[in-house]
Amino acid sequence: MIMQATVRLVLAPLFRLGYRPTIEGRTNVPRTGPVILAANHISALDSVVIPLVAPRPVAFLAKAEYFRQRGIKGWFVRSLLTGLAAIPVERGAARAAADSLDLALAVLNDGMAFGIHPEGTRSRDGRLYRGRTGVAHLAIASGAPVVPVAVLGTDRIQPVGSRLPRLGKVTVRFGAPLTFAPAPGVSAGAARRAATDQIMDAIADLSGQDRAAAYNELSAAA
């Protein structure tokens, strides 16, 4: 917790000074209790920017290999991710998806904020892809409200394939919280699909992105 507070204390003002982000709807994020921040995904920076501008720490999942890098760079990346409350998760294992949901539920059950990109990976063409239902599973299982989030401009600051971020304009919009509960007479799968579609509609309203009817199938490569 000390590391998280220190990193936010140092990096948040530097980020605001360097990028002068436009932040809208920040008061829509509950200051206490479990909450899910469901955001679009256009750059690797998204899961760094959101915790820096949110009114409270937000935990995201991060590839475990990021925490195992060596040398000064490895130490810096590990410290940054730890300070941003990132949670290491192994990729490629048969139970990786289920384990990720279990880790996320543990965060929510501890009364913390958890960030997720329902598209699964970055959009390479700027469109908003169909959401995967893990976000709804978390919302229904935990009872936590879902705050839709739109991040704009990070794709120009750090495009896919770019090692270092550039200067540019960033906008982050936090929407009104959505709540979901098990629906009597509706199958769990149908309830999760309906909730996910509602969340993606809210993200689209905030981001103004064109919609893609399909899933983003680049998840394994991104």
N, C-alpha and C positions, 0 to 999 in steps of 0.2 A: 504493500500500500504506500510506503514511503517513496519507493521508486516511481510508482505511478503518479503520485502527487508532484514529485520533483520534475518528471518529464513534462507533464502538462503545464506546470508552472513556468518552465523554461521555453518549451516549444510553442505553446499556444500564442504568447505575445509575439514571438518571432515570425510565426506564420501570418498572423494578422498584419504585422508591420510590412512584411515582404509582399504579401498577395492582396491585402486589403479585401478580404472576402465579403461578399454580401450574404448575410445570414437572415433568413426569414422564418418566422414561426417557431423560434427557439422556445417560447413559453409553452408550446404544445408537448414538450417532453416532460413527463412527470419527474419531479426532483427526487422522489423516493419510491421505493417499491420496484418490483420487476417490470420491465418494459422491453419490447422488441423494436428495434429500429430496422425497418425493411427498406433497403435502398436499391436504386438502379446501379449499374456497374459499367463504367466506361473507361476506367483506368485503374492501375494498381494502386494509385494514390488514394482512391476513394475510402478505403478502410483505415487510412491514416488521417485524412482530412476530417471525417465525421467525428472521431473522438476528440480532435483538437477544437472543434467549434461547438460541440454539444455541451449542455450545461452540467453534465456529469460524466464520469468515466463510462466508456462503452467497450465491452469485450467483443472482439472478432476472433474467428478461427484463423490460424495461419499454418502454413505447411511446416511440419516439424523440422525439415532440413534447414530452414532458415535459422533455427536455433543451434544448429550444429556446425555452422561455418567457423573457420579458424582465423587466427590473426586479428589484426586491429579492426578490419572490416567486419569480421564475424562478431567481435565483441560489441561494436557499435550497433549492428543490426539487432543482435540479441538484446542489448540494453534498451534500444528503441522499442522493440516489440513488447518486451516485458513492461516497460513504462507505459505503454498504451493498452495494457491489460490483454494483449493478444494471447490466445490459447493454442499451444502446439498440438497438431493433429497429424497422424500418419495418413498418407495417401496411398491408394492402391490395394490396401488390404480388403479382404472380402467383406468385413464388417465395418469398413471405414465410414459409410454413410450413417449407419445406426449408431456407431460410437460418437460421431460428431453431434448427433441429436441428443445423445445422453449427456455429453459435455455441456451443450447449450442449456439443457433443462436444469443441470446442476447450477449453472450461473443464475438462471431465473429463479430457481428455488431458494437461492441465497439472497434474493431481493435486489439483484443487480440488473444492469442494462446489457442487452446482448444485441449486436449488430449482425445482419445477415443480408446477403444479396440473393434474392429468390431466383434470379436468372441462372445462377450457378457459376458463371464466369463472365469475363468482360465481353461487352458487345464490340465487335470489330467494325461494324458498319454504322454505329450510332443509333440503331433501332432498339426498342425495348422488347425483349423476347418474353415468351410465355414463362410464367413463374412455376417453379417446382414446389410441391406441396409441403416440403419440410417446414416452411415458415408457418403454415396453418396448423400443422401438427404441434409445433411448439406453443402457438397461441392457445389452442384448445386445451392441450394437456396442462399448461401452466396457469391459464386464466389471465395471463399478462396482456395488457393492451398492446396493439401494434401501431407504431407511429410510422407512416409512410415518409420516405425521404427521397428527395431528388438532388443529385449532385451534377452541376453543370460546369464545364470548362476544364476539368481535370484531364480530359482526353487530349487537349491541346498543350497542357503543361507537361504531361508525360505520356506521349503516344506509345502504343504497343511497340516494343523493341527498343525504346529509348532508355538509357541507363540512368540519366540524371534529369531531374525536373527543370523546366524552363520557367521564366517569369510569365505571368498571365493572370487573367481574371477568373475567380472561382465564385460560384453561387451555390449555396446549400439551402434548401427549403424543407422545413419540417411541417408535415401536414397534421391535421386533427387526428387524435387517436381513434383506432377502431377496436372494438371488442368482439370476441367470438366465444361461443359456448356450444357444447354438443346439442344437436338438433334432434328432438324426438321424432322417430319414424324415418330418419334420414341416415343412410349408411355413413360410416366414418369416412370412407373414401370420397363420397359425394360431398360431404360437409367440408372436407379439407380442400377439395377442388373449388367449391364455391367461394370459400373464404380467401383462397389464394388469388382467384380471379378478381375479387373485390379489392384486395390489397394492390394488385398490379394496376387496376383501373385508377386507384388513388395516386400511385406513383406516376402514371402517365399524365394525369391531370396536372401534377406538380412540375414534371419535367418537360412536357410538350413534345416528347419524342414520338416519332412514327412507331407504330406497333408492328411486330412480327408475330404471325399466328403460331409459329413453330417454336420448339425449344432451341436454345443455343447449344448445338452439339459439339462445340469446341471445348467443353469443360475439361476433357481429359488432357488437352494440350496446353491449356492456359495456366 
